Amino acid sequence: MNIFRFFGDLSHLASIFILLYAIEKNKSIKGLSLKTQVLYVGVFVTRYLNLFTRFYSLYNSLLKVFFIASSIYTVYIMTHKYQKTAKEYIDTFPVKYLAGGSLILALIFTHKYSFGEVTWSFSIWLEAVAIIPQLFILQRTGEAENITTHYIFSLGLYRALYIPNWIYRYWVEGHFDYISVVAGLVQTAVYSDFFYIYYTKVMKGKKFELPV
C-alpha cells in the first residue's frame, strides 16, 4: 500500500458513490450504459475469486466485497427499479468483442496457465475496455449531465493514479507486473479524449458537449 494506490482506491470508491447518487437523484438511468455496468460485474467477480480463500488484509477484503456487491446492486437497480427510463437503442455497443478480446488476451498474456491466473488476467484486460460502451453513448448523444461526467472522470482518475503506483512499486519494492501496466496504459488512453473535454468544459463550468 502506498499513497498513490490509496488515493486511486478512494477515487474508485467515489466513482461508485457518484454513479449511485446520480441514479437515485435523477430517478433515471438516462445516459448510462447498462452494458458497462454488466462488464464491471464480470471484472470484479473474476478478479476476486480468491475472496474466501486468500486473506491479505481487512482493508483488501472489504474493498473486494464492496466492489462486487455495489456492481451487482447497480445492475439490479438499472434492470429492475429504473429499467423504464433506459434507452436501449442507444446502448448498442457490441460488448461480445470486448469480452472475447479480453479472453484472448488473457490466454496469451498470463503469468501461468491456471484457472485463477487466467481469470485474473481476463479481469484486468476487461476492465481496460469496460468503459467503452459508456463512452459510446456519450459519442452518440453528444452531451451528458455533469454528474455523469464526474463519475467517468473519477473512474479514469483511479486508473491514472495507478501509473505512479506502479512506478513507486518498481523503484521501492522491485515489483513490476507487465499485464497490469500495459492494460492500465490502454485504459488511460481510452479516457484521454474524455479527460481533455472534461477539463476544457466541465472544470470551467460549461456543459459537457462533444465537438461537432
N, C-alpha and C positions, 0 to 999 in steps of 0.2 A: 504494500500500500504506500502511495506517495500522494503529494498534494494534487498532481495533475489527474491521477485516476480518481481521487476523491471528488474533485470538482466536476470531473466527467460524469461520475455516477450521480451527483446532485443535479446536473443538467438533464440527465436521462430521466431521473425521477420527476423533475419539473415538467418535462415534456408530457409525461403521462397525466399529471395533475391538470395541466393546461388543457389537454385534449378532453378529459372527462368534464372539466368545468365548462368548456365551450359547448359540449353536447347538452349538458343539463341547463345551462344558461339560455341557450337558444331553443331548447327542446326540439332539436333538429340535428340531422347528420348531413345536411346540405353542404356540399363542397368537400365532404370527407370520403376517403376511399375505404370501403369495407375490405377490398382485396388486400390493401396494405396491412390492415389490422389482422387479417387472417394469416398473412405471411409472418407477422410478428409472433403470432401464437406458435407457428411452426418453428421459428427461430428459438424461442425460449424453451419450448418443450424438448427439442432435440439437443439444445446446448446443456440443459440442466438435468439430464437423465441420471446423473450421479448425485442428485439432491439427497437421497436417503441412504447412499452407500459410501459417500466420502465427505468428511467434515473438515472444513478449513477454519472457519470462524463463525461466530454468531452473526456478525455483520454480513458475511458472504451468504450464509443460509437464508437470512431474512430477505436479502435482495433477490435471491433466486425465487423464493416463494412469492414475493410481491410482483415480480415481473411476469411470472406465469399466471398468477391469479388476475392481475389487472388486465393483461392482454385478453384472457378468456372473457372477463367481465365486459370489456369494451366491445368485443364481438357480439356478446349476448345482448347488450342494450341496443346495438346497432341493428340487430336482426329481429328483436322482439319488441323493445319499448318504443323505438323511433323508426321502425322499418318503413312506415308510410311516408316519411319525409325524404327517403332516399330517391335519387335519380339514377336508376340502374343503367340507363342508356348512356350516361357519361362515364361511369366506372367500368370501362370496357377493355382495359389493357390486358393482353393475353398472358396471364401470370404463369401459365404452364411452361413458357420459355424461361422465365426466371427460375422457377423451381427445378426444371430439367437441367438448365445450365449450371445451377449451383450443385446439383448432384454429380454431374460430370466432373466439375472442378474438384469436388470433394474426393472423388475416386482417383483423380490424377494427383492432386496435391494433398497428401495426408501424411502425418508423421509415421503412422504404421497402419496396416490393414486389419484393424479390429473394429467391431461394431461401434464402440464408444468413440474412437478417434475419428472414424468416417462421419458419424452423425455430428460430432463437434465441428469438424471442418465444414460440413454441409451448413450448419447454423451460421458459421462465420461468413461464408460466401452469400448465403441467402439474406443475411442482414445488410450486406453491402448494397443490395438492389431492392430491398423490400419497400423503400420509399418511392420507387419509380411510379407505381400506379397512382399515388397521391400527387406527384409532380405532373403526371399525365393529365389529371383532372384540372390542375391549375393551368396547364398549357391549353386545354380545350376551352375552359371558361374565360381565361384571360385575367381573372381577378379573384380575390379571396378576402374574407374577413381578416382583420389584423390578428385576431386571437388564433386563427388557424395558422397564420404565418409564424406566430410566436411559437406554436407547437413544433412546426417543421424546423425552425431555427434552433430551438433547444435540442432537438434530435441531432441536427448537424453539428452543433457545438459540442455535444457529448462525444461524437466521434473525432472531431478535430482536436479535442483535448487529449485524446489518447495518443496522438502523434508525439507530443513532448513526453508523455508517459513511457512510450517505447524507447525514446532516446535516453531518458533517465535510467530506465532499467538496463539498457545496454551498457551504459558507462558505469553505473554503480554496482549492478548485480551480474553483469556479463551475460544477461539473458536476451535472446533475440528469437522471436517466433515469426518466421517469414510469411506464414499463412495469414496471421492476424495483421501484419504490417501491410502486405500487398492488398488484402481485401479492404483494410481501413483506408488506404490511399485511394482505392477505387471509389469507396463510399463517399469520401470527402470530395472527390472530383465530381461525383454525381450532384452534390449540393452546391458546387462552385457558382453556377449562374444564379441560383436562388439566393445565395449569400450576397452577391453583388446587388441584386434588385432589392433585397431586404434592406441593405444598408442605404441605398440611394432613395428608397421610397419610405418604408416603414419607420426607420430610425430618424427620418426628417419630418415625421408627422404626416406623410402623404399616404394615400390609399395604395395598397399593393395592386399594381397592374403590370402585366407583361407588355413589353414593347410590341407594337403592331409591325 
